[in-house]
Amino acid sequence: QVNTVGMNIIRILLALLGVSSNRSSPKMSTSNDGVLELNYFGLFAKVASLIALEHSGLAYQFKTPESWKDMKPHLKWGCLPCLKNLPAEHIAAFGGGELGQEVAILNYIAARSPEKMKGINLAEELISHQLYGEGEDIYQALVRIKGKMVSDEAALAFWSKDNHDSTSHNRNYGIYVILSLLEKFIKKCGKKDGR
């Protein structure tokens, strides 16, 4: 199983780098016949959809825009990621085309591959939704740091082991507060040692 996980990670990284391989798994198709098409940039940012597709067992193809300037005005939400080539009955309610917004894409993948992606019951599904939200909080903190939307002092405080104030606004949580909350949550879910 380690080799399978390792190969999945390598395929994801290669897809993000725009490198194709003739040795793709059946999940990552090079054909477009009825195969889902995930469009995103070749960078490691909002990659939850790509990871979910790889884990789901659904056939998909990863594509980066040939011309973002030309593509953007034709997308419902004007942003990526988006999922294309969905069956007509799945997209008729919103006028066809692509499925936009990462949460919608993740929920679609879960609905198409529930045995692997939704959990065995509603309780497990709700655990996943909460973990996704916490992951999004971490991502947004990193966006603020990388985009220099916070002071250098605030950026350093995010990574500081001394920043353990869980009574501050959650926007000001450091990574160690977030990790502590995640550990507590996992234990409440009946898991031990973060597993």
Solvent accessible surface area in square Angstrom, and as a share of the most:
residue,aa,sasa,rsa
1,Q,180,0.80
2,V,127,0.73
3,N,123,0.63
4,T,77,0.45
5,V,72,0.42
6,G,28,0.27
7,M,99,0.44
8,N,24,0.12
9,I,91,0.46
10,I,84,0.43
11,R,34,0.12
12,I,15,0.08
13,L,81,0.41
14,L,55,0.27
15,A,9,0.07
16,L,5,0.03
17,L,132,0.65
18,G,56,0.54
19,V,77,0.44
20,S,99,0.64
21,S,38,0.24
22,N,159,0.81
23,R,217,0.79
24,S,37,0.24
25,S,21,0.13
26,P,125,0.79
27,K,46,0.20
28,M,24,0.11
29,S,22,0.14
30,T,100,0.58
31,S,54,0.35
32,N,75,0.38
33,D,128,0.66
34,G,75,0.72
35,V,14,0.08
36,L,6,0.03
37,E,15,0.07
38,L,2,0.01
39,N,6,0.03
40,Y,14,0.05
41,F,60,0.25
42,G,40,0.39
43,L,88,0.44
44,F,139,0.58
45,A,33,0.25
46,K,47,0.20
47,V,11,0.07
48,A,36,0.28
49,S,1,0.00
50,L,2,0.01
51,I,82,0.42
52,A,9,0.07
53,L,0,0.00
54,E,3,0.01
55,H,109,0.49
56,S,4,0.03
57,G,37,0.35
58,L,24,0.12
59,A,44,0.34
60,Y,0,0.00
61,Q,29,0.13
62,F,25,0.10
63,K,73,0.31
64,T,54,0.32
65,P,27,0.17
66,E,185,0.83
67,S,46,0.30
68,W,75,0.26
69,K,171,0.73
70,D,95,0.49
71,M,31,0.14
72,K,91,0.38
73,P,99,0.62
74,H,152,0.68
75,L,14,0.07
76,K,85,0.36
77,W,159,0.56
78,G,17,0.17
79,C,49,0.30
80,L,17,0.09
81,P,7,0.04
82,C,1,0.01
83,L,0,0.00
84,K,62,0.26
85,N,59,0.30
86,L,13,0.06
87,P,46,0.29
88,A,76,0.59
89,E,131,0.59
90,H,72,0.32
91,I,21,0.11
92,A,73,0.57
93,A,106,0.82
94,F,80,0.33
95,G,74,0.71
96,G,17,0.16
97,G,47,0.46
98,E,14,0.06
99,L,24,0.12
100,G,7,0.07
101,Q,81,0.36
102,E,15,0.07
103,V,75,0.43
104,A,37,0.28
105,I,0,0.00
106,L,34,0.17
107,N,68,0.35
108,Y,29,0.11
109,I,1,0.00
110,A,15,0.11
111,A,64,0.50
112,R,91,0.33
113,S,3,0.02
114,P,57,0.36
115,E,139,0.62
116,K,108,0.46
117,M,44,0.20
118,K,65,0.27
119,G,32,0.30
120,I,151,0.76
121,N,76,0.39
122,L,118,0.59
123,A,61,0.47
124,E,69,0.31
125,E,39,0.17
126,L,90,0.45
127,I,50,0.25
128,S,56,0.36
129,H,80,0.36
130,Q,100,0.44
131,L,61,0.30
132,Y,63,0.24
133,G,33,0.31
134,E,41,0.18
135,G,36,0.35
136,E,44,0.20
137,D,60,0.31
138,I,38,0.19
139,Y,58,0.22
140,Q,67,0.30
141,A,9,0.07
142,L,67,0.33
143,V,49,0.28
144,R,55,0.20
145,I,41,0.21
146,K,173,0.73
147,G,44,0.42
148,K,160,0.68
149,M,124,0.55
150,V,47,0.27
151,S,67,0.43
152,D,106,0.55
153,E,140,0.63
154,A,46,0.36
155,A,18,0.14
156,L,131,0.65
157,A,39,0.30
158,F,12,0.05
159,W,128,0.45
160,S,36,0.23
161,K,139,0.59
162,D,132,0.68
163,N,31,0.16
164,H,114,0.51
165,D,71,0.37
166,S,60,0.39
167,T,127,0.74
168,S,37,0.24
169,H,117,0.52
170,N,84,0.43
171,R,159,0.58
172,N,93,0.48
173,Y,36,0.14
174,G,0,0.00
175,I,21,0.11
176,Y,68,0.26
177,V,5,0.03
178,I,7,0.04
179,L,82,0.41
180,S,47,0.30
181,L,63,0.32
182,L,42,0.21
183,E,76,0.34
184,K,118,0.50
185,F,50,0.21
186,I,32,0.16
187,K,123,0.52
188,K,173,0.73
189,C,38,0.23
190,G,60,0.58
191,K,103,0.43
192,K,159,0.68
193,D,111,0.57
194,G,37,0.35
195,R,203,0.74
